[in-house]
Amino acid sequence: MTVTWQDYDAVLFDLDGVITPTAEVHMRAWSDMFNAFLGSWEGDGDTAPYTDADYFAHVDGKPRYDGVRDFLVSRGIGLPEGSPDDPPEADTVCGLGNRKNDAFNVVLARDGVVAYPGSVLLLDHLDGIGVPMGVVSSSANAPAVLEAAGLLDRFRTVVSGRVANELGLAGKPAPDTFLHAARELDGTAERSVVLEDAVSGVRAGAAGHFGLVVGVDRGAGADVLREAGAGVVVADLAELVPGGAA
């Protein structure tokens, strides 16, 4: 796969599932949290076990509270919205989101995280040719994950879920966070690249009319990513490096 990276002013990476395999940690944390909740819920709605299919359909790539809300709607379960300050024990949308965040932090602290070798290869290549890079992640934990992986200093901007909330930016699949990151790197959407593994993130790149949207197939499916708006789909970012190998 050939991309002429010098034709672009900025390259914007999603984090989980694109640079680091933290999507797996997120998936485990979501599963543990939702299944514990469903197992104890006595109200209306479908309490069948939460599955990976639920993750890809309702949660993947979205801001945490949006993922909680969308999943609950899919099951016909109504909870109060609550507040971001809610304790993790609260049966509210925000409480469940905070409960999941706690589970993620426990796993990250215990196991650490190592970036995909192919992703580091692409970062090295882009560093070498001087293309500015940023991270756009729905996760509030993005800086901590990058720090744990030893990659934080590679990026001129990190637009995390916390930054988006502070700035009032709509989350993926809206393009707002990617557009903000492009501006932070003195780029335009038309001359920037988005790399995403989540359907919601690919849709965000397409909605923002970015110059190139790359889908990274870590399980969502190549056809699904193309239908969402990816112009190119790869299984590993090494495929995008001249002389690289998947």
Buried (B, 14 or more C-beta within 10 A) or exposed (E): EEBEBEEBBBBBBBBBBBBBBBBBBBBEBBBBBBBBBBEEBEEEBEBEEBEEEBBBEBBBBBBBBBBBBBBBEBBEBEBEEBEEEBEBEBBBBBBBBBBBBEBBBEBBEEEEBEBBEBBBBBBEBBEEEEBBBBBBBBBBBBBBBBEBBEBBEBBBBBBBBBBBBEEEBEBBBBBBBBBBBBBBBEBBBEBBBBBBBBBBBBBBBBBBEBBBBBBBBBBBBEEBBBEBBBBBBBEBBBBBBEEBEE
